[in-house]
Amino acid sequence: ENFEDIDLEKTDTMWLLKGEQIKFIADDVTYLCPYAGRLRGDVIVTNFKLFFKCTSADEGMARFIPSLHQHNFLVPLGCISEVKKVSYTKNRENSYNLDIVCKDLRVLRFSHRSENNSRRPVYSALMTNAFPVSRNAELFAYTFRTNYPEFASTGWQIYKAEDECNKMARFGVWKTTNINSDYSFCSSYPSWLVVPAAVDNTSLRSVADHRTRRRLPVITWVHPEHPPVILRCSQPTSGLIDKPSEEDINYFKHIRIANSDQKIYVVDARPKKNAVANKLKGGGFEANEKYEAMELEFLDIENIHVMRDSLNKLRDVCYAIDDVHWFANLDSTKWLDHIKVILAGAIYIVDLVERRCHSVVVHCSDGWDRTAQLTGLSLLLLDPEYRTIKGFEILIEKEWLSFGHKFGQRIGHGENKPNDSERSPVFLQFMDCVWQISQQFPCAFQFNERFLITILDHLYSCLFGTFLYDCEKTREQHELKTDTFSLWDYINVHIKDYENVQYARHEHVIYPNASLRYINLWSSYYLRWNPRTRRQESEHNHYRAVEFASAQLCKRINNVKHDMDGSLRSNHSKPINQTPV
């Protein structure tokens, strides 16, 4: 009932979830580990995971790590990006290898003995069960849900869109509209939107016509004390001639009037050269001279293709054995540079809203990748509610899921398309930025590092329905809320595991430093598969041990106090011998 059988870190023994079935077991397979050498054991493939059970190790490694079960590992099949057969001949011996590339930076290579004839059935089992979408089959999240019919899911009720919109629709200048209730207005937007109160539905449709994918500017955050707001949208369809829409110009005027006629800042996440190039495709950006009291700023955040290449380079560096050129190799990936630029962009938006009292419109090209990174991080810095566990869950639901970040395409759930150009680590970069902020403000967040890593692990696992598909409309069509569990169901019943013991809530806006001097590689996530570089003791376990020791000490103190009180009462009850004068 409490998902106690779910633990992706438990690898000492093979375990099965309800609804999980073993598809194939291959004996006497060698795992060619880049760190521990040749590990022999069994490969077990189910309809949810691949499990490697180590039965023997090289002599040198056996002395270093004597417990064989420490070499065991599992990979959720949803985490597999590509499976490749690799064959070669060395010293007149044929080698039949199976390479598995994972979305969490792992690259696994298994060597099969030719006489065992095990490579083909393992390959077949993986291709059948790891990529169900490519063969029009169900993801494991649906199978998993059917095996818990009595469990009442509450995770899907964490985020209530209408309630969140009503919180923002105040001061009489903003209103909640359900113009998109059937998703015919904009297929990738949520059903409930917050827009200027003075704009009618006809004008909203005209403004949407002037935006890519009809993603018009809508309010995503309202300052609790002052008029400034944050809006998000896609690029305008101004094209080469920079022809603006009169409805769009009037729409911006209503936004400006709501903030005491203060100048509006449009923050375009793209490099300017990319925005100019998009004009050739009918896109573009807002021209300063066409909009009254408006200023445009470009943030130079690269596109999804550059970010994907950067992550691939980071995988090569993190999974390499060479430590001699570590810093030079890490620098060549430009991963930390990209994290810095994204974080700096969010800080800039927060400064405009909080210190300079300007309303900000955020967009990139389509408004569902870099835009979600910037608005999500800005809200995290501005509003302490989003720095709680429940608040962060709401933030992901609101800024990423409801506003149509294409998780299905960016992650490739259940699809056998390893070279798809739509793959990109957009959400991973957001989570990396959240971790960077938490390192600079360790007491400001209710959640710990384990919380962030758990979310990323289940981003790929396909065990829960939270991150499946591309938008709210598609999720409703696939009836995720009734046919799958929410990730928040699992996290919230184990909430103690994800609490930051240093947390002390305060209502201040936080301003992290985006200098590269303060940006570090998230080693607990990226290097956790390398036993030579991963942290030997987790911070979470350390704090829990201290917490347990503290509780035991308090218990002993209370026992001593109780014994002392009893002793005092006993002494007072004894008659006092008085000596006669």
C-alpha positions as CSV (number, residue, x, y, z in Angstrom):
1,E,0.0,0.0,0.0
2,N,2.9,2.4,0.6
3,F,4.9,1.3,-2.5
4,E,7.4,-0.4,-0.1
5,D,8.4,-2.8,-2.9
6,I,9.8,0.1,-5.0
7,D,13.4,0.8,-4.5
8,L,15.7,1.3,-7.5
9,E,18.7,1.4,-5.2
10,K,18.0,-2.0,-3.8
11,T,20.3,-4.4,-5.7
12,D,21.5,-6.9,-3.1
13,T,18.8,-9.4,-4.3
14,M,16.6,-9.7,-7.3
15,W,13.0,-8.4,-6.6
16,L,9.8,-8.1,-8.6
17,L,7.0,-5.6,-8.6
18,K,3.4,-6.5,-8.8
19,G,2.7,-7.1,-12.5
20,E,6.4,-7.6,-13.3
21,Q,7.3,-10.8,-15.1
22,I,10.6,-12.4,-16.0
23,K,11.1,-12.6,-19.7
24,F,14.5,-14.2,-20.0
25,I,17.5,-15.2,-17.8
26,A,21.0,-15.5,-19.3
27,D,23.5,-17.4,-17.3
28,D,27.3,-17.0,-17.4
29,V,27.4,-13.5,-19.0
30,T,30.4,-11.2,-18.5
31,Y,29.8,-7.5,-17.7
32,L,32.7,-5.5,-19.0
33,C,32.8,-2.8,-16.3
34,P,35.2,0.1,-17.1
35,Y,36.0,0.4,-13.4
36,A,35.8,-3.1,-11.9
37,G,37.0,-5.1,-14.8
38,R,35.3,-8.3,-15.9
39,L,32.3,-9.3,-13.7
40,R,30.6,-12.6,-14.4
41,G,27.0,-13.2,-13.5
42,D,23.4,-13.6,-14.7
43,V,21.4,-11.1,-16.7
44,I,17.6,-11.1,-15.9
45,V,15.3,-9.2,-18.2
46,T,11.7,-8.5,-17.0
47,N,9.0,-6.3,-18.5
48,F,10.2,-3.5,-16.3
49,K,13.9,-3.8,-15.7
50,L,17.3,-5.4,-16.5
51,F,19.0,-6.9,-13.5
52,F,22.6,-8.0,-13.3
53,K,23.4,-10.5,-10.5
54,C,27.2,-10.8,-10.1
55,T,28.5,-14.3,-9.3
56,S,32.2,-13.8,-9.6
57,A,34.7,-11.0,-10.1
58,D,38.4,-10.6,-11.1
59,E,40.7,-11.4,-8.2
60,G,42.0,-7.9,-7.8
61,M,38.6,-6.4,-7.6
62,A,37.4,-9.2,-5.3
63,R,40.0,-8.0,-2.8
64,F,38.9,-4.4,-3.3
65,I,35.2,-5.1,-3.0
66,P,34.7,-8.5,-1.4
67,S,30.9,-8.5,-1.4
68,L,29.7,-9.7,-4.8
69,H,26.2,-8.2,-4.4
70,Q,27.8,-4.7,-4.4
71,H,28.5,-5.3,-8.1
72,N,24.8,-6.0,-8.8
73,F,22.8,-3.3,-10.6
74,L,19.5,-2.8,-12.3
75,V,18.3,-0.6,-15.1
76,P,14.6,0.3,-15.6
77,L,13.9,-0.5,-19.3
78,G,12.4,3.0,-19.8
79,C,15.9,4.2,-19.1
80,I,17.4,2.4,-22.1
81,S,18.0,4.6,-25.1
82,E,19.7,2.1,-27.5
83,V,20.6,-1.6,-27.7
84,K,23.4,-2.6,-30.1
85,K,24.9,-5.9,-31.1
86,V,28.7,-5.7,-31.4
87,S,30.8,-8.6,-32.6
88,Y,34.6,-8.8,-33.1
89,T,37.4,-11.3,-33.1
90,K,40.4,-11.0,-30.7
91,N,43.1,-13.6,-30.3
92,R,41.1,-15.9,-32.6
93,E,38.2,-15.8,-30.1
94,N,34.8,-14.6,-31.2
95,S,33.2,-12.0,-28.9
96,Y,29.5,-11.5,-29.0
97,N,28.8,-8.3,-27.1
98,L,25.6,-6.4,-26.4
99,D,26.0,-2.6,-25.8
100,I,23.2,-0.8,-23.9
101,V,23.2,3.0,-23.9
102,C,21.1,4.5,-21.0
103,K,19.5,7.9,-20.6
104,D,21.1,8.4,-17.2
105,L,24.6,8.4,-18.7
106,R,25.4,4.7,-18.2
107,V,26.9,2.7,-21.1
108,L,26.8,-1.1,-20.4
109,R,28.6,-3.8,-22.3
110,F,27.8,-7.5,-21.9
111,S,29.9,-10.2,-23.4
112,H,28.1,-13.5,-24.3
113,R,29.7,-16.9,-24.8
114,S,29.0,-18.2,-28.3
115,E,28.1,-21.7,-27.1
116,N,25.5,-20.3,-24.7
117,N,23.4,-18.7,-27.5
118,S,22.2,-16.1,-25.0
119,R,22.8,-12.8,-26.9
120,R,19.9,-13.1,-29.3
121,P,17.2,-13.9,-26.8
122,V,18.4,-11.1,-24.4
123,Y,18.5,-8.7,-27.3
124,S,15.0,-9.7,-28.4
125,A,13.6,-9.4,-24.8
126,L,15.1,-5.9,-24.5
127,M,13.8,-4.7,-27.8
128,T,10.3,-6.0,-27.1
129,N,10.0,-4.7,-23.6
130,A,12.1,-1.5,-23.6
131,F,10.4,0.1,-26.6
132,P,6.7,-0.6,-26.3
133,V,5.6,2.6,-27.9
134,S,7.4,1.7,-31.1
135,R,5.3,-1.4,-31.4
136,N,2.0,0.2,-30.2
137,A,2.0,-1.6,-26.8
138,E,1.4,-0.2,-23.4
139,L,4.1,1.3,-21.1
140,F,4.7,-0.5,-17.8
141,A,3.0,2.3,-15.9
142,Y,-0.4,1.0,-17.0
143,T,0.4,-2.6,-16.0
144,F,1.7,-1.4,-12.6
145,R,-1.5,0.5,-11.8
146,T,-3.8,-2.4,-12.5
147,N,-2.1,-4.4,-9.8
148,Y,-3.0,-1.9,-7.1
149,P,-6.7,-1.6,-7.6
150,E,-7.5,-0.6,-4.0
151,F,-4.9,2.1,-3.7
152,A,-6.5,5.6,-3.7
153,S,-4.2,7.9,-5.7
154,T,-3.8,11.4,-4.3
155,G,-0.8,12.5,-6.3
156,W,-2.9,13.7,-9.2
157,Q,-4.7,16.1,-6.9
158,I,-1.5,17.9,-5.8
159,Y,-2.0,20.5,-8.6
160,K,-5.4,22.0,-9.1
161,A,-5.2,24.3,-12.1
162,E,-8.3,26.3,-11.5
163,D,-7.3,27.1,-7.9
164,E,-3.8,28.2,-8.9
165,C,-5.3,30.4,-11.6
166,N,-7.8,32.0,-9.2
167,K,-4.9,32.9,-6.9
168,M,-3.4,34.9,-9.7
169,A,-6.6,36.5,-11.0
170,R,-6.9,39.3,-8.5
171,F,-6.5,43.1,-8.3
172,G,-9.2,43.3,-10.9
173,V,-6.8,43.5,-13.8
174,W,-6.4,39.7,-14.5
175,K,-9.0,37.1,-15.1
176,T,-9.2,33.3,-15.3
177,T,-10.5,31.9,-18.6
178,N,-11.4,28.4,-19.8
179,I,-11.4,29.4,-23.4
180,N,-9.1,26.4,-23.9
181,S,-11.4,23.9,-22.1
182,D,-11.5,21.6,-25.1
183,Y,-7.9,22.4,-26.2
184,S,-9.2,23.8,-29.6
185,F,-7.8,27.3,-28.8
186,C,-4.2,25.9,-28.2
187,S,-3.5,22.2,-28.2
188,S,-0.3,22.5,-26.1
189,Y,-1.7,24.9,-23.4
190,P,-3.6,24.0,-20.3
191,S,-7.4,24.3,-20.1
192,W,-7.3,27.2,-17.6
193,L,-5.4,30.4,-18.4
194,V,-4.9,33.8,-16.7
195,V,-5.0,36.8,-19.1
196,P,-5.7,40.6,-18.8
197,A,-9.3,41.2,-17.7
198,A,-9.9,43.8,-20.3
199,V,-9.3,41.4,-23.3
200,D,-12.2,39.5,-24.7
201,N,-12.2,36.1,-26.3
202,T,-12.2,37.5,-29.8
203,S,-9.1,39.5,-29.1
204,L,-7.4,36.5,-27.4
205,R,-7.9,34.5,-30.6
206,S,-6.4,37.3,-32.7
207,V,-3.4,37.5,-30.4
208,A,-2.9,33.7,-30.5
209,D,-2.9,33.9,-34.3
210,H,0.2,36.1,-34.1
211,R,2.1,33.5,-32.0
212,T,3.9,30.3,-33.0
213,R,1.7,27.3,-32.0
214,R,-1.0,29.8,-30.9
215,R,0.8,30.1,-27.5
216,L,-0.1,33.7,-26.6
217,P,1.3,35.5,-23.5
218,V,-0.4,34.3,-20.4
219,I,0.3,35.1,-16.7
220,T,2.2,32.4,-14.8
221,W,3.1,34.4,-11.6
222,V,1.7,37.5,-9.9
223,H,3.7,39.4,-7.3
224,P,1.9,39.0,-3.9
225,E,2.5,42.7,-3.0
226,H,3.1,44.6,-6.1
227,P,1.7,44.8,-9.7
228,P,4.5,43.1,-11.7
229,V,3.8,39.7,-13.3
230,I,5.6,37.1,-15.2
231,L,4.1,35.9,-18.5
232,R,5.2,33.1,-20.9
233,C,4.5,32.6,-24.6
234,S,6.1,31.6,-27.9
235,Q,7.8,33.8,-30.5
236,P,5.7,36.1,-32.6
237,T,5.1,35.2,-36.3
238,S,6.4,38.6,-37.5
239,G,8.6,37.1,-40.2
240,L,11.2,38.9,-42.3
241,I,9.2,42.2,-42.7
242,D,8.7,42.5,-38.9
243,K,5.0,43.0,-39.3
244,P,3.5,43.2,-35.9
245,S,-0.1,42.4,-35.0
246,E,-2.3,45.4,-33.8
247,E,-4.0,43.0,-31.4
248,D,-0.6,41.9,-30.0
249,I,0.4,45.5,-29.5
250,N,-2.9,46.3,-27.7
251,Y,-2.5,43.1,-25.6
252,F,1.0,44.4,-24.4
253,K,-0.6,47.7,-23.6
254,H,-3.1,46.1,-21.3
255,I,-0.2,44.3,-19.5
256,R,1.6,47.6,-19.2
257,I,-1.4,49.5,-17.8
258,A,-1.9,46.8,-15.1
259,N,1.6,47.7,-13.8
260,S,1.2,51.4,-13.5
261,D,2.4,52.0,-17.1
262,Q,5.8,50.6,-16.3
263,K,8.0,49.5,-19.2
264,I,7.5,45.8,-20.1
265,Y,10.6,43.6,-20.6
266,V,10.5,40.9,-23.2
267,V,13.2,38.3,-22.3
268,D,14.0,36.1,-25.4
269,A,15.9,33.0,-24.2
270,R,17.6,32.5,-27.6
271,P,20.9,33.9,-29.0
272,K,20.0,36.8,-31.2
273,K,21.4,35.2,-34.3
274,N,19.1,32.2,-33.8
275,A,16.1,34.5,-33.4
276,V,17.0,36.4,-36.6
277,A,17.3,33.0,-38.4
278,N,13.9,32.0,-37.3
279,K,12.5,34.9,-39.3
280,L,13.1,32.9,-42.4
281,K,10.7,30.3,-41.0
282,G,8.0,32.8,-40.3
283,G,9.0,33.4,-36.6
284,G,11.0,36.3,-35.1
285,F,10.9,38.6,-32.1
286,E,9.2,41.7,-30.9
287,A,10.8,44.9,-32.5
288,N,11.4,47.6,-29.9
289,E,10.2,50.3,-32.2
290,K,6.8,48.7,-32.8
291,Y,5.8,48.2,-29.2
292,E,5.3,51.2,-26.9
293,A,7.4,51.2,-23.6
294,M,8.8,47.7,-24.3
295,E,12.4,46.5,-24.2
296,L,13.8,43.3,-25.6
297,E,16.7,41.3,-24.2
298,F,18.3,38.2,-25.5
299,L,19.8,35.6,-23.1
300,D,21.9,33.5,-25.4
301,I,20.7,30.1,-24.2
302,E,21.5,27.6,-26.9
303,N,19.0,25.3,-28.6
304,I,18.1,21.7,-27.8
305,H,20.6,20.3,-30.3
306,V,23.6,22.1,-28.8
307,M,22.5,20.9,-25.3
308,R,22.1,17.3,-26.5
309,D,25.7,17.3,-27.9
310,S,27.0,18.8,-24.7
311,L,25.4,16.0,-22.6
312,N,26.8,13.4,-24.9
313,K,30.3,14.8,-24.3
314,L,29.6,14.9,-20.6
315,R,28.7,11.2,-20.7
316,D,32.0,10.4,-22.3
317,V,33.9,12.4,-19.7
318,C,32.0,11.0,-16.7
319,Y,32.3,7.4,-17.8
320,A,36.0,7.6,-18.7
321,I,38.7,6.2,-16.6
322,D,41.2,9.0,-17.4
323,D,41.5,11.5,-14.5
324,V,44.7,13.2,-15.7
325,H,42.8,15.7,-18.0
326,W,39.6,15.8,-16.0
327,F,39.2,19.6,-15.8
328,A,40.1,20.2,-19.4
329,N,37.8,17.4,-20.6
330,L,34.9,18.7,-18.4
331,D,35.5,22.2,-19.7
332,S,35.3,21.0,-23.3
333,T,31.8,19.7,-22.8
334,K,30.5,23.3,-22.0
335,W,27.9,21.8,-19.8
336,L,28.6,24.1,-16.8
337,D,28.7,27.1,-19.2
338,H,25.2,26.2,-20.3
339,I,24.0,25.8,-16.7
340,K,25.5,29.2,-15.8
341,V,23.7,31.0,-18.7
342,I,20.4,29.5,-17.8
343,L,20.8,30.4,-14.1
344,A,21.9,33.9,-15.0
345,G,18.9,34.4,-17.1
346,A,16.5,33.4,-14.3
347,I,18.3,35.8,-11.9
348,Y,17.9,38.6,-14.4
349,I,14.2,38.0,-14.6
350,V,13.9,38.0,-10.8
351,D,15.8,41.3,-10.6
352,L,13.5,42.9,-13.1
353,V,10.4,41.8,-11.3
354,E,11.5,42.1,-7.6
355,R,13.9,45.1,-7.6
356,R,12.9,47.1,-10.6
357,C,9.1,46.3,-10.6
358,H,8.8,45.5,-14.3
359,S,6.4,42.9,-15.7
360,V,8.4,40.4,-17.8
361,V,7.3,38.3,-20.9
362,V,9.5,35.2,-21.3
363,H,9.7,33.2,-24.5
364,C,12.0,31.2,-26.8
365,S,10.9,29.7,-30.1
366,D,7.9,27.5,-29.1
367,G,7.8,28.4,-25.5
368,W,8.0,24.9,-24.0
369,D,11.8,24.3,-23.5
370,R,14.0,27.3,-22.5
371,T,10.9,29.2,-21.4
372,A,10.0,26.5,-18.9
373,Q,13.5,26.5,-17.5
374,L,13.5,30.3,-17.0
375,T,9.9,30.7,-15.6
376,G,10.4,27.6,-13.3
377,L,13.7,28.9,-11.9
378,S,12.3,32.4,-11.5
379,L,9.4,31.2,-9.5
380,L,11.6,29.1,-7.3
381,L,13.8,32.2,-6.5
382,L,10.8,34.5,-6.0
383,D,8.4,32.4,-4.0
384,P,9.3,30.4,-0.9
385,E,6.2,28.2,-1.4
386,Y,7.9,26.6,-4.4
387,R,10.9,25.7,-2.3
388,T,8.8,23.2,-0.2
389,I,8.3,19.6,-1.3
390,K,4.6,20.1,-2.2
391,G,5.3,23.5,-3.8
392,F,8.1,22.0,-6.0
393,E,5.7,19.3,-7.1
394,I,3.2,22.0,-8.0
395,L,5.9,23.9,-9.9
396,I,6.7,21.0,-12.1
397,E,3.0,20.3,-12.7
398,K,2.4,23.9,-13.6
399,E,5.4,25.2,-15.5
400,W,6.5,21.9,-17.2
401,L,3.6,19.5,-17.5
402,S,0.5,21.8,-18.0
403,F,2.3,24.2,-20.3
404,G,3.3,21.5,-22.7
405,H,7.0,20.7,-22.3
406,K,7.3,17.7,-24.7
407,F,8.5,15.1,-22.3
408,G,7.6,12.3,-24.6
409,Q,9.8,13.7,-27.4
410,R,12.6,15.1,-25.3
411,I,13.0,11.8,-23.3
412,G,11.7,9.3,-25.9
413,H,9.6,7.2,-23.5
414,G,9.3,3.7,-24.9
415,E,10.6,4.7,-28.4
416,N,13.4,3.0,-30.3
417,K,14.7,6.3,-31.8
418,P,18.2,6.8,-30.3
419,N,19.2,9.4,-33.0
420,D,16.0,11.4,-32.9
421,S,16.9,15.1,-33.2
422,E,14.0,15.9,-30.7
423,R,15.9,14.4,-27.8
424,S,17.4,16.9,-25.4
425,P,18.2,17.2,-21.7
426,V,16.1,20.4,-21.1
427,F,14.5,19.2,-17.8
428,L,17.8,17.7,-16.6
429,Q,19.4,21.2,-16.9
430,F,16.5,22.7,-15.0
431,M,17.0,20.2,-12.2
432,D,20.8,20.8,-12.3
433,C,20.1,24.5,-11.8
434,V,17.9,23.8,-8.8
435,W,20.7,21.7,-7.3
436,Q,23.2,24.6,-7.9
437,I,20.9,27.0,-6.0
438,S,20.4,24.5,-3.2
439,Q,24.1,24.3,-2.7
440,Q,24.3,28.1,-2.3
441,F,21.2,28.2,0.0
442,P,21.3,24.9,1.9
443,C,18.7,26.0,4.4
444,A,16.2,27.5,2.0
445,F,14.8,24.2,0.6
446,Q,12.6,21.8,2.3
447,F,13.7,19.0,0.0
448,N,17.1,17.4,-0.3
449,E,19.3,16.1,-3.1
450,R,17.8,12.7,-3.0
451,F,14.4,14.2,-3.9
452,L,15.9,15.7,-7.1
453,I,17.6,12.5,-8.1
454,T,14.5,10.4,-7.4
455,I,12.5,12.7,-9.7
456,L,15.1,12.3,-12.5
457,D,15.3,8.5,-12.1
458,H,11.5,8.2,-12.5
459,L,11.6,10.7,-15.4
460,Y,13.0,7.8,-17.3
461,S,11.6,4.7,-15.5
462,C,8.1,4.8,-17.0
463,L,6.8,3.4,-13.7
464,F,4.5,6.4,-13.1
465,G,2.4,8.4,-15.5
466,T,3.6,11.9,-14.4
467,F,6.1,12.5,-17.2
468,L,4.5,10.5,-20.0
469,Y,3.4,12.3,-23.2
470,D,3.8,15.8,-24.4
471,C,0.9,17.9,-23.1
472,E,-2.2,18.1,-20.9
473,K,-4.5,17.3,-23.8
474,T,-2.7,14.0,-24.7
475,R,-2.5,12.9,-21.1
476,E,-6.3,13.3,-20.8
477,Q,-6.8,11.3,-23.9
478,H,-4.7,8.5,-22.5
479,E,-6.5,8.7,-19.1
480,L,-3.3,8.9,-17.1
481,K,-5.1,10.0,-13.9
482,T,-7.2,6.9,-13.7
483,D,-4.9,4.3,-15.4
484,T,-1.5,5.2,-13.9
485,F,-0.1,6.4,-10.6
486,S,1.5,9.8,-10.1
487,L,5.1,10.0,-9.0
488,W,3.9,12.2,-6.1
489,D,1.9,9.2,-4.8
490,Y,5.3,7.5,-4.2
491,I,7.3,10.5,-3.0
492,N,4.7,11.7,-0.5
493,V,4.3,8.4,1.3
494,H,8.1,8.4,1.8
495,I,8.3,12.2,2.4
496,K,10.7,11.8,5.4
497,D,13.4,10.4,3.1
498,Y,13.3,13.6,1.0
499,E,13.2,16.2,3.8
500,N,16.2,18.6,4.2
501,V,17.1,18.5,7.9
502,Q,18.7,22.0,7.6
503,Y,15.5,23.5,6.3
504,A,14.4,26.8,7.9
505,R,11.7,28.6,5.9
506,H,12.0,32.3,5.3
507,E,10.0,34.5,3.0
508,H,12.9,36.3,1.2
509,V,13.6,36.3,-2.5
510,I,17.0,34.5,-3.0
511,Y,19.7,35.6,-5.4
512,P,22.2,32.9,-6.2
513,N,25.6,33.7,-7.8
514,A,25.8,32.6,-11.4
515,S,29.5,33.0,-11.7
516,L,31.4,29.9,-12.9
517,R,33.3,30.0,-9.7
518,Y,30.2,29.0,-7.9
519,I,28.9,26.5,-10.5
520,N,30.0,22.9,-9.8
521,L,29.5,19.5,-11.5
522,W,26.6,17.7,-9.8
523,S,28.9,14.7,-8.9
524,S,26.3,12.9,-6.8
525,Y,24.2,12.5,-10.0
526,Y,26.6,12.4,-12.9
527,L,29.4,10.4,-11.2
528,R,27.3,8.0,-9.1
529,W,28.0,5.1,-11.4
530,N,31.8,5.4,-11.0
531,P,32.9,3.9,-7.7
532,R,36.2,5.8,-7.9
533,T,34.5,9.2,-8.0
534,R,31.1,8.9,-6.3
535,R,30.7,10.0,-2.7
536,Q,31.5,7.3,-0.3
537,E,28.8,8.3,2.2
538,S,25.6,10.0,1.2
539,E,24.7,13.2,2.9
540,H,21.2,11.9,3.5
541,N,22.4,8.8,5.4
542,H,24.8,10.9,7.4
543,Y,22.1,13.3,8.6
544,R,19.7,10.5,9.3
545,A,22.4,8.8,11.5
546,V,23.0,12.0,13.4
547,E,19.2,12.4,13.8
548,F,18.9,8.9,15.1
549,A,21.8,9.4,17.5
550,S,20.3,12.7,18.7
551,A,16.9,11.0,19.3
552,Q,18.6,8.2,21.3
553,L,20.5,10.8,23.4
554,C,17.3,12.7,24.1
555,K,15.7,9.4,25.2
556,R,18.5,8.7,27.6
557,I,18.3,12.2,29.0
558,N,14.5,11.8,29.6
559,N,15.1,8.5,31.3
560,V,17.7,10.0,33.6
561,K,15.4,12.9,34.4
562,H,12.6,10.4,35.2
563,D,14.9,8.4,37.5
564,M,16.0,11.6,39.2
565,D,12.4,12.8,39.7
566,G,11.5,9.5,41.2
567,S,14.5,9.5,43.5
568,L,13.6,13.0,44.7
569,R,10.0,12.1,45.4
570,S,11.2,9.0,47.3
571,N,13.5,11.2,49.5
572,H,10.7,13.7,50.3
573,S,8.4,10.9,51.4
574,K,10.8,9.7,54.1
575,P,10.2,11.0,57.7
576,I,12.8,13.6,58.9
577,N,14.6,12.6,62.1
578,Q,14.6,15.7,64.4
579,T,17.2,15.8,67.2
580,P,15.8,17.2,70.5
581,V,17.3,20.4,71.8
